[in-house]
Amino acid sequence: MKLIIINGPNLNLLGKREPEVYGNETFETYFPLLKAKFKEIELEYYQSNIEGELIDKIQEVGFSYDGIILNAAAYTHTSVGIGDAVKAVLTPVVEVHISNTFSREEFRHHSYISSGAKGVVLGFGLQSYALAILSFLQE
Ligand code: CA2
């Protein structure tokens, strides 16, 4: 099984700013732990701050990988283009958020991703990513 985690803008700052919302751990330290936890899975990681690069990556992997775990970060709430890309590919996409976006500002309550996603996991901190991986294993 081949899965990719795609992270959007500013998630490269995890663990370095706003620890009260996003925790203390960087994705660079968390990702090897995830790989060790799910040894049976070929797990990749991609991060970009650029909307078009995220769309390119979704298109690149979206016809051959078994799953995409997508945290589009702020683009979740603004990007028709990423929402369209999620709907255009054949690979199922699970939308992930670290924080509970529904307990935050109103503008974070709408997602352009969710309607095309297989499911959504949010609010469990970095564990949201592990739960999303589990959703692919329990098919
Ligand atoms: O909770 C999530 O995972 C979000 O996708 C994170 C986005 C936010 O815009 C979404 O509403 C919810 C923000 C990612 C920015 O991450 C930072 C990490 C550390 C310091 C500053 C920003």
Backbone and ligand atoms as CSV (ligand in chain L), in Angstrom:
chain,resi,resn,atom,element,x,y,z
A,1,MET,N,N,0.849,-1.209,0.000
A,1,MET,CA,C,0.000,0.000,0.000
A,1,MET,C,C,0.879,1.251,0.000
A,2,LYS,N,N,0.561,2.135,-0.925
A,2,LYS,CA,C,1.356,3.347,-1.068
A,2,LYS,C,C,0.500,4.581,-0.741
A,3,LEU,N,N,0.897,5.289,0.298
A,3,LEU,CA,C,0.157,6.487,0.726
A,3,LEU,C,C,1.095,7.684,0.742
A,4,ILE,N,N,0.519,8.857,0.538
A,4,ILE,CA,C,1.314,10.090,0.666
A,4,ILE,C,C,0.584,11.080,1.568
A,5,ILE,N,N,1.352,11.717,2.418
A,5,ILE,CA,C,0.845,12.845,3.210
A,5,ILE,C,C,1.244,14.113,2.476
A,6,ILE,N,N,0.256,14.944,2.162
A,6,ILE,CA,C,0.524,16.226,1.510
A,6,ILE,C,C,0.115,17.342,2.477
A,7,ASN,N,N,1.070,18.133,2.848
A,7,ASN,CA,C,0.820,19.257,3.762
A,7,ASN,C,C,0.925,20.595,3.033
A,8,GLY,N,N,0.018,21.490,3.359
A,8,GLY,CA,C,-0.021,22.798,2.718
A,8,GLY,C,C,0.739,23.874,3.477
A,9,PRO,N,N,0.397,25.127,3.194
A,9,PRO,CA,C,1.208,26.261,3.620
A,9,PRO,C,C,1.383,26.397,5.132
A,10,ASN,N,N,2.606,26.725,5.482
A,10,ASN,CA,C,3.026,27.034,6.859
A,10,ASN,C,C,3.162,25.812,7.760
A,11,LEU,N,N,2.764,24.651,7.272
A,11,LEU,CA,C,2.908,23.461,8.121
A,11,LEU,C,C,4.371,23.068,8.295
A,12,ASN,N,N,5.244,23.676,7.511
A,12,ASN,CA,C,6.689,23.519,7.746
A,12,ASN,C,C,7.119,24.243,9.037
A,13,LEU,N,N,6.217,25.051,9.599
A,13,LEU,CA,C,6.541,25.763,10.849
A,13,LEU,C,C,6.049,25.037,12.096
A,14,LEU,N,N,5.436,23.877,11.899
A,14,LEU,CA,C,4.929,23.118,13.058
A,14,LEU,C,C,6.003,22.940,14.112
A,15,GLY,N,N,5.618,23.112,15.351
A,15,GLY,CA,C,6.561,22.926,16.454
A,15,GLY,C,C,7.438,24.138,16.701
A,16,LYS,N,N,7.366,25.097,15.798
A,16,LYS,CA,C,8.244,26.269,15.934
A,16,LYS,C,C,7.471,27.531,16.315
A,17,ARG,N,N,6.172,27.572,15.988
A,17,ARG,CA,C,5.312,28.707,16.318
A,17,ARG,C,C,3.954,28.170,16.794
A,18,GLU,N,N,3.218,28.994,17.537
A,18,GLU,CA,C,1.857,28.660,17.993
A,18,GLU,C,C,1.731,27.254,18.590
A,19,PRO,N,N,2.594,26.885,19.553
A,19,PRO,CA,C,2.495,25.526,20.119
A,19,PRO,C,C,1.175,25.264,20.837
A,20,GLU,N,N,0.517,26.347,21.294
A,20,GLU,CA,C,-0.757,26.165,22.004
A,20,GLU,C,C,-1.853,25.637,21.070
A,21,VAL,N,N,-1.718,25.900,19.780
A,21,VAL,CA,C,-2.702,25.401,18.807
A,21,VAL,C,C,-2.200,24.128,18.140
A,22,TYR,N,N,-0.929,24.104,17.747
A,22,TYR,CA,C,-0.443,23.020,16.882
A,22,TYR,C,C,0.569,22.096,17.558
A,23,GLY,N,N,0.861,22.319,18.839
A,23,GLY,CA,C,1.768,21.434,19.566
A,23,GLY,C,C,3.231,21.805,19.386
A,24,ASN,N,N,4.099,20.972,19.983
A,24,ASN,CA,C,5.539,21.271,20.034
A,24,ASN,C,C,6.369,20.498,19.019
A,25,GLU,N,N,5.738,19.524,18.401
A,25,GLU,CA,C,6.519,18.603,17.575
A,25,GLU,C,C,6.589,19.090,16.126
A,26,THR,N,N,7.761,18.960,15.504
A,26,THR,CA,C,7.866,19.311,14.087
A,26,THR,C,C,7.433,18.097,13.258
A,27,PHE,N,N,7.014,18.345,12.026
A,27,PHE,CA,C,6.623,17.218,11.180
A,27,PHE,C,C,7.832,16.368,10.825
A,28,GLU,N,N,8.986,16.996,10.780
A,28,GLU,CA,C,10.221,16.267,10.442
A,28,GLU,C,C,10.557,15.231,11.510
A,29,THR,N,N,10.194,15.499,12.773
A,29,THR,CA,C,10.440,14.481,13.808
A,29,THR,C,C,9.274,13.491,13.894
A,30,TYR,N,N,8.064,13.966,13.566
A,30,TYR,CA,C,6.889,13.085,13.654
A,30,TYR,C,C,6.852,12.068,12.515
A,31,PHE,N,N,7.267,12.489,11.316
A,31,PHE,CA,C,7.126,11.610,10.147
A,31,PHE,C,C,7.876,10.277,10.299
A,32,PRO,N,N,9.139,10.272,10.777
A,32,PRO,CA,C,9.814,8.976,10.971
A,32,PRO,C,C,9.094,8.082,11.987
A,33,LEU,N,N,8.455,8.699,12.996
A,33,LEU,CA,C,7.694,7.900,13.966
A,33,LEU,C,C,6.494,7.231,13.295
A,34,LEU,N,N,5.853,7.997,12.416
A,34,LEU,CA,C,4.706,7.450,11.674
A,34,LEU,C,C,5.144,6.283,10.792
A,35,LYS,N,N,6.281,6.480,10.123
A,35,LYS,CA,C,6.795,5.422,9.234
A,35,LYS,C,C,7.117,4.162,10.039
A,36,ALA,N,N,7.671,4.368,11.245
A,36,ALA,CA,C,8.014,3.223,12.099
A,36,ALA,C,C,6.749,2.520,12.598
A,37,LYS,N,N,5.706,3.304,12.840
A,37,LYS,CA,C,4.439,2.738,13.344
A,37,LYS,C,C,3.722,1.928,12.263
A,38,PHE,N,N,3.848,2.373,11.018
A,38,PHE,CA,C,3.148,1.699,9.911
A,38,PHE,C,C,4.179,1.162,8.914
A,39,LYS,N,N,4.987,0.222,9.383
A,39,LYS,CA,C,6.098,-0.305,8.577
A,39,LYS,C,C,5.635,-0.968,7.292
A,40,GLU,N,N,4.408,-1.498,7.319
A,40,GLU,CA,C,3.899,-2.241,6.160
A,40,GLU,C,C,3.476,-1.309,5.021
A,41,ILE,N,N,3.452,-0.005,5.303
A,41,ILE,CA,C,2.988,0.970,4.304
A,41,ILE,C,C,4.156,1.730,3.716
A,42,GLU,N,N,4.102,1.915,2.413
A,42,GLU,CA,C,5.060,2.824,1.754
A,42,GLU,C,C,4.504,4.229,1.933
A,43,LEU,N,N,5.144,4.974,2.811
A,43,LEU,CA,C,4.591,6.274,3.188
A,43,LEU,C,C,5.524,7.394,2.751
A,44,GLU,N,N,4.955,8.347,1.991
A,44,GLU,CA,C,5.744,9.502,1.551
A,44,GLU,C,C,5.182,10.776,2.165
A,45,TYR,N,N,6.019,11.811,2.099
A,45,TYR,CA,C,5.620,13.105,2.665
A,45,TYR,C,C,6.013,14.216,1.695
A,46,TYR,N,N,5.081,15.136,1.490
A,46,TYR,CA,C,5.356,16.287,0.619
A,46,TYR,C,C,4.735,17.511,1.279
A,47,GLN,N,N,5.469,18.611,1.275
A,47,GLN,CA,C,4.928,19.879,1.798
A,47,GLN,C,C,5.240,20.991,0.822
A,48,SER,N,N,4.254,21.864,0.606
A,48,SER,CA,C,4.511,23.060,-0.192
A,48,SER,C,C,3.676,24.215,0.341
A,49,ASN,N,N,4.231,25.400,0.172
A,49,ASN,CA,C,3.487,26.617,0.528
A,49,ASN,C,C,2.745,27.183,-0.683
A,50,ILE,N,N,2.863,26.495,-1.818
A,50,ILE,CA,C,2.377,27.056,-3.086
A,50,ILE,C,C,1.186,26.247,-3.613
A,51,GLU,N,N,0.076,26.939,-3.834
A,51,GLU,CA,C,-1.178,26.277,-4.217
A,51,GLU,C,C,-1.004,25.397,-5.460
A,52,GLY,N,N,-0.383,25.958,-6.510
A,52,GLY,CA,C,-0.226,25.208,-7.770
A,52,GLY,C,C,0.638,23.969,-7.600
A,53,GLU,N,N,1.642,24.048,-6.724
A,53,GLU,CA,C,2.492,22.868,-6.484
A,53,GLU,C,C,1.705,21.765,-5.781
A,54,LEU,N,N,0.791,22.166,-4.911
A,54,LEU,CA,C,-0.048,21.170,-4.220
A,54,LEU,C,C,-0.971,20.487,-5.237
A,55,ILE,N,N,-1.519,21.284,-6.158
A,55,ILE,CA,C,-2.385,20.726,-7.205
A,55,ILE,C,C,-1.574,19.785,-8.104
A,56,ASP,N,N,-0.363,20.211,-8.484
A,56,ASP,CA,C,0.500,19.352,-9.315
A,56,ASP,C,C,0.762,18.018,-8.622
A,57,LYS,N,N,1.046,18.054,-7.326
A,57,LYS,CA,C,1.356,16.810,-6.587
A,57,LYS,C,C,0.129,15.908,-6.511
A,58,ILE,N,N,-1.046,16.497,-6.266
A,58,ILE,CA,C,-2.278,15.690,-6.207
A,58,ILE,C,C,-2.499,14.999,-7.550
A,59,GLN,N,N,-2.281,15.744,-8.652
A,59,GLN,CA,C,-2.450,15.147,-9.986
A,59,GLN,C,C,-1.397,14.065,-10.248
A,60,GLU,N,N,-0.156,14.338,-9.802
A,60,GLU,CA,C,0.956,13.399,-10.065
A,60,GLU,C,C,0.709,12.032,-9.409
A,61,VAL,N,N,0.234,12.042,-8.167
A,61,VAL,CA,C,0.080,10.775,-7.431
A,61,VAL,C,C,-1.338,10.220,-7.520
A,62,GLY,N,N,-2.269,11.039,-8.010
A,62,GLY,CA,C,-3.688,10.752,-7.858
A,62,GLY,C,C,-4.279,9.707,-8.775
A,63,PHE,N,N,-3.419,9.048,-9.587
A,63,PHE,CA,C,-3.928,7.971,-10.432
A,63,PHE,C,C,-3.176,6.674,-10.186
A,64,SER,N,N,-2.233,6.697,-9.245
A,64,SER,CA,C,-1.433,5.488,-9.013
A,64,SER,C,C,-1.309,5.115,-7.529
A,65,TYR,N,N,-1.351,6.086,-6.627
A,65,TYR,CA,C,-1.202,5.767,-5.206
A,65,TYR,C,C,-2.531,5.231,-4.648
A,66,ASP,N,N,-2.423,4.562,-3.503
A,66,ASP,CA,C,-3.628,3.997,-2.886
A,66,ASP,C,C,-4.382,5.024,-2.040
A,67,GLY,N,N,-3.691,6.062,-1.623
A,67,GLY,CA,C,-4.379,7.063,-0.823
A,67,GLY,C,C,-3.570,8.335,-0.667
A,68,ILE,N,N,-4.293,9.434,-0.509
A,68,ILE,CA,C,-3.689,10.738,-0.230
A,68,ILE,C,C,-4.269,11.228,1.091
A,69,ILE,N,N,-3.366,11.638,1.994
A,69,ILE,CA,C,-3.781,12.235,3.256
A,69,ILE,C,C,-3.418,13.711,3.136
A,70,LEU,N,N,-4.441,14.538,3.058
A,70,LEU,CA,C,-4.229,15.938,2.667
A,70,LEU,C,C,-4.601,16.901,3.789
A,71,ASN,N,N,-3.596,17.645,4.242
A,71,ASN,CA,C,-3.869,18.807,5.089
A,71,ASN,C,C,-3.519,20.034,4.252
A,72,ALA,N,N,-4.525,20.611,3.626
A,72,ALA,CA,C,-4.292,21.752,2.734
A,72,ALA,C,C,-4.116,23.053,3.520
A,73,ALA,N,N,-4.136,22.944,4.863
A,73,ALA,CA,C,-3.932,24.101,5.750
A,73,ALA,C,C,-4.881,25.236,5.336
A,74,ALA,N,N,-4.403,26.469,5.250
A,74,ALA,CA,C,-5.306,27.599,4.989
A,74,ALA,C,C,-6.007,27.480,3.633
A,75,TYR,N,N,-5.378,26.776,2.675
A,75,TYR,CA,C,-6.025,26.607,1.358
A,75,TYR,C,C,-7.315,25.787,1.448
A,76,THR,N,N,-7.448,25.022,2.537
A,76,THR,CA,C,-8.690,24.283,2.778
A,76,THR,C,C,-9.892,25.206,2.641
A,77,HIS,N,N,-9.723,26.422,3.154
A,77,HIS,CA,C,-10.860,27.334,3.285
A,77,HIS,C,C,-10.976,28.317,2.120
A,78,THR,N,N,-10.030,28.241,1.174
A,78,THR,CA,C,-10.016,29.243,0.089
A,78,THR,C,C,-9.905,28.655,-1.310
A,79,SER,N,N,-9.407,27.417,-1.443
A,79,SER,CA,C,-8.957,26.973,-2.766
A,79,SER,C,C,-9.962,26.087,-3.503
A,80,VAL,N,N,-10.646,26.706,-4.462
A,80,VAL,CA,C,-11.504,25.938,-5.368
A,80,VAL,C,C,-10.621,24.996,-6.201
A,81,GLY,N,N,-9.417,25.469,-6.538
A,81,GLY,CA,C,-8.509,24.675,-7.379
A,81,GLY,C,C,-8.086,23.375,-6.719
A,82,ILE,N,N,-7.739,23.424,-5.437
A,82,ILE,CA,C,-7.352,22.181,-4.743
A,82,ILE,C,C,-8.592,21.287,-4.560
A,83,GLY,N,N,-9.720,21.898,-4.264
A,83,GLY,CA,C,-10.970,21.120,-4.160
A,83,GLY,C,C,-11.278,20.410,-5.467
A,84,ASP,N,N,-11.097,21.101,-6.596
A,84,ASP,CA,C,-11.344,20.488,-7.911
A,84,ASP,C,C,-10.355,19.350,-8.177
A,85,ALA,N,N,-9.084,19.552,-7.780
A,85,ALA,CA,C,-8.062,18.512,-7.994
A,85,ALA,C,C,-8.418,17.247,-7.220
A,86,VAL,N,N,-8.884,17.419,-5.999
A,86,VAL,CA,C,-9.287,16.270,-5.167
A,86,VAL,C,C,-10.406,15.494,-5.861
A,87,LYS,N,N,-11.334,16.237,-6.490
A,87,LYS,CA,C,-12.460,15.572,-7.172
A,87,LYS,C,C,-12.018,14.944,-8.493
A,88,ALA,N,N,-10.945,15.496,-9.083
A,88,ALA,CA,C,-10.530,15.045,-10.422
A,88,ALA,C,C,-9.748,13.739,-10.397
A,89,VAL,N,N,-9.066,13.441,-9.292
A,89,VAL,CA,C,-8.216,12.256,-9.273
A,89,VAL,C,C,-9.007,11.016,-8.835
A,90,LEU,N,N,-8.413,9.851,-9.094
A,90,LEU,CA,C,-9.078,8.589,-8.743
A,90,LEU,C,C,-8.696,8.097,-7.353
A,91,THR,N,N,-7.488,8.466,-6.907
A,91,THR,CA,C,-7.020,8.048,-5.581
A,91,THR,C,C,-7.863,8.703,-4.486
A,92,PRO,N,N,-8.356,7.897,-3.531
A,92,PRO,CA,C,-9.141,8.495,-2.444
A,92,PRO,C,C,-8.301,9.440,-1.567
A,93,VAL,N,N,-8.930,10.527,-1.184
A,93,VAL,CA,C,-8.268,11.546,-0.373
A,93,VAL,C,C,-8.942,11.614,0.999
A,94,VAL,N,N,-8.134,11.515,2.056
A,94,VAL,CA,C,-8.658,11.767,3.403
A,94,VAL,C,C,-8.136,13.131,3.848
A,95,GLU,N,N,-9.065,13.999,4.180
A,95,GLU,CA,C,-8.716,15.353,4.638
A,95,GLU,C,C,-8.365,15.301,6.128
A,96,VAL,N,N,-7.291,15.958,6.471
A,96,VAL,CA,C,-6.813,15.940,7.858
A,96,VAL,C,C,-6.578,17.364,8.359
A,97,HIS,N,N,-6.901,17.593,9.621
A,97,HIS,CA,C,-6.489,18.830,10.296
A,97,HIS,C,C,-5.998,18.500,11.696
A,98,ILE,N,N,-4.990,19.213,12.100
A,98,ILE,CA,C,-4.410,19.023,13.432
A,98,ILE,C,C,-5.364,19.571,14.488
A,99,SER,N,N,-5.855,20.763,14.235
A,99,SER,CA,C,-6.763,21.415,15.194
A,99,SER,C,C,-8.215,21.090,14.837
A,100,ASN,N,N,-9.103,21.325,15.809
A,100,ASN,CA,C,-10.538,21.197,15.540
A,100,ASN,C,C,-10.993,22.514,14.906
A,101,THR,N,N,-11.074,22.515,13.591
A,101,THR,CA,C,-11.369,23.755,12.869
A,101,THR,C,C,-12.751,24.309,13.234
A,102,PHE,N,N,-13.644,23.423,13.732
A,102,PHE,CA,C,-14.994,23.878,14.078
A,102,PHE,C,C,-15.048,24.592,15.432
A,103,SER,N,N,-13.987,24.457,16.209
A,103,SER,CA,C,-13.973,25.189,17.483
A,103,SER,C,C,-13.185,26.492,17.331
A,104,ARG,N,N,-12.826,26.819,16.090
A,104,ARG,CA,C,-12.026,28.022,15.834
A,104,ARG,C,C,-12.869,29.054,15.063
A,105,GLU,N,N,-12.198,29.987,14.416
A,105,GLU,CA,C,-12.932,31.075,13.748
A,105,GLU,C,C,-13.899,30.516,12.686
A,106,GLU,N,N,-14.962,31.292,12.445
A,106,GLU,CA,C,-16.008,30.910,11.484
A,106,GLU,C,C,-15.430,30.568,10.099
A,107,PHE,N,N,-14.416,31.345,9.653
A,107,PHE,CA,C,-13.909,31.117,8.290
A,107,PHE,C,C,-13.241,29.760,8.149
A,108,ARG,N,N,-12.897,29.120,9.280
A,108,ARG,CA,C,-12.286,27.787,9.208
A,108,ARG,C,C,-13.339,26.676,9.184
A,109,HIS,N,N,-14.627,27.044,9.246
A,109,HIS,CA,C,-15.679,26.028,9.299
A,109,HIS,C,C,-16.024,25.494,7.918
A,110,HIS,N,N,-15.648,26.247,6.885
A,110,HIS,CA,C,-15.943,25.742,5.533
A,110,HIS,C,C,-14.688,25.178,4.891
A,111,SER,N,N,-14.852,24.029,4.221
A,111,SER,CA,C,-13.735,23.398,3.518
A,111,SER,C,C,-14.120,23.140,2.069
A,112,TYR,N,N,-13.233,23.534,1.148
A,112,TYR,CA,C,-13.437,23.208,-0.268
A,112,TYR,C,C,-13.001,21.773,-0.574
A,113,ILE,N,N,-12.370,21.103,0.412
A,113,ILE,CA,C,-11.859,19.751,0.210
A,113,ILE,C,C,-12.905,18.688,0.568
A,114,SER,N,N,-13.652,18.949,1.649
A,114,SER,CA,C,-14.466,17.890,2.267
A,114,SER,C,C,-15.436,17.206,1.317
A,115,SER,N,N,-16.070,17.969,0.407
A,115,SER,CA,C,-17.102,17.360,-0.446
A,115,SER,C,C,-16.514,16.334,-1.406
A,116,GLY,N,N,-15.210,16.440,-1.683
A,116,GLY,CA,C,-14.581,15.462,-2.578
A,116,GLY,C,C,-13.777,14.416,-1.831
A,117,ALA,N,N,-13.714,14.550,-0.509
A,117,ALA,CA,C,-12.880,13.643,0.283
A,117,ALA,C,C,-13.642,12.373,0.646
A,118,LYS,N,N,-12.856,11.326,0.870
A,118,LYS,CA,C,-13.445,10.069,1.346
A,118,LYS,C,C,-13.919,10.240,2.790
A,119,GLY,N,N,-13.167,11.006,3.549
A,119,GLY,CA,C,-13.509,11.266,4.932
A,119,GLY,C,C,-12.649,12.386,5.482
A,120,VAL,N,N,-12.970,12.797,6.687
A,120,VAL,CA,C,-12.244,13.914,7.315
A,120,VAL,C,C,-11.867,13.511,8.743
A,121,VAL,N,N,-10.612,13.769,9.120
A,121,VAL,CA,C,-10.160,13.546,10.504
A,121,VAL,C,C,-9.623,14.872,11.010
A,122,LEU,N,N,-10.147,15.364,12.117
A,122,LEU,CA,C,-9.638,16.650,12.609
A,122,LEU,C,C,-9.713,16.746,14.118
A,123,GLY,N,N,-8.778,17.523,14.656
A,123,GLY,CA,C,-8.852,17.870,16.068
A,123,GLY,C,C,-8.039,16.989,16.998
A,124,PHE,N,N,-7.303,16.022,16.465
A,124,PHE,CA,C,-6.550,15.096,17.325
A,124,PHE,C,C,-5.060,15.382,17.346
A,125,GLY,N,N,-4.693,16.615,17.022
A,125,GLY,CA,C,-3.273,16.935,16.955
A,125,GLY,C,C,-2.624,16.135,15.832
A,126,LEU,N,N,-1.333,15.856,15.989
A,126,LEU,CA,C,-0.648,15.107,14.933
A,126,LEU,C,C,-1.203,13.690,14.794
A,127,GLN,N,N,-1.866,13.213,15.838
A,127,GLN,CA,C,-2.475,11.877,15.770
A,127,GLN,C,C,-3.537,11.796,14.665
A,128,SER,N,N,-4.051,12.943,14.226
A,128,SER,CA,C,-5.018,12.936,13.111
A,128,SER,C,C,-4.437,12.215,11.899
A,129,TYR,N,N,-3.115,12.387,11.679
A,129,TYR,CA,C,-2.492,11.731,10.513
A,129,TYR,C,C,-2.490,10.213,10.676
A,130,ALA,N,N,-2.187,9.746,11.901
A,130,ALA,CA,C,-2.165,8.300,12.153
A,130,ALA,C,C,-3.568,7.710,11.980
A,131,LEU,N,N,-4.576,8.435,12.450
A,131,LEU,CA,C,-5.961,7.960,12.318
A,131,LEU,C,C,-6.370,7.887,10.853
A,132,ALA,N,N,-5.885,8.850,10.065
A,132,ALA,CA,C,-6.187,8.832,8.630
A,132,ALA,C,C,-5.533,7.615,7.964
A,133,ILE,N,N,-4.298,7.303,8.348
A,133,ILE,CA,C,-3.633,6.113,7.789
A,133,ILE,C,C,-4.429,4.865,8.158
A,134,LEU,N,N,-4.848,4.779,9.425
A,134,LEU,CA,C,-5.634,3.618,9.871
A,134,LEU,C,C,-6.889,3.432,9.028
A,135,SER,N,N,-7.487,4.538,8.606
A,135,SER,CA,C,-8.720,4.436,7.809
A,135,SER,C,C,-8.475,3.709,6.493
A,136,PHE,N,N,-7.237,3.791,5.972
A,136,PHE,CA,C,-6.928,3.072,4.729
A,136,PHE,C,C,-6.675,1.586,5.003
A,137,LEU,N,N,-6.219,1.281,6.222
A,137,LEU,CA,C,-5.901,-0.123,6.554
A,137,LEU,C,C,-7.147,-0.928,6.854
A,138,GLN,N,N,-8.195,-0.244,7.311
A,138,GLN,CA,C,-9.383,-0.979,7.766
A,138,GLN,C,C,-10.442,-1.055,6.674
A,139,GLU,N,N,-10.001,-1.327,5.438
A,139,GLU,CA,C,-10.970,-1.431,4.328
A,139,GLU,C,C,-11.402,-2.873,4.130
L,1,CA2,O1,O,-5.496,22.436,12.003
L,1,CA2,C1,C,-4.967,22.300,10.890
L,1,CA2,O2,O,-4.326,21.326,10.560
L,1,CA2,C2,C,-5.081,23.443,9.883
L,1,CA2,O3,O,-5.159,22.871,8.584
L,1,CA2,C3,C,-3.811,24.261,10.033
L,1,CA2,C4,C,-3.807,25.506,9.171
L,1,CA2,C5,C,-5.083,26.315,9.390
L,1,CA2,O4,O,-5.100,27.415,8.494
L,1,CA2,C6,C,-6.321,25.475,9.183
L,1,CA2,O5,O,-7.446,26.267,9.438
L,1,CA2,C7,C,-6.307,24.295,10.107
L,1,CA2,C8,C,-2.627,26.390,9.521
L,1,CA2,C9,C,-1.314,25.732,9.354
L,1,CA2,C10,C,-0.253,26.673,9.843
L,1,CA2,O6,O,0.554,25.959,10.729
L,1,CA2,C11,C,1.327,26.661,11.574
L,1,CA2,C12,C,2.144,25.919,12.363
L,1,CA2,C13,C,2.954,26.555,13.263
L,1,CA2,C14,C,2.950,27.936,13.341
L,1,CA2,C15,C,2.119,28.674,12.528
L,1,CA2,C16,C,1.309,28.035,11.636
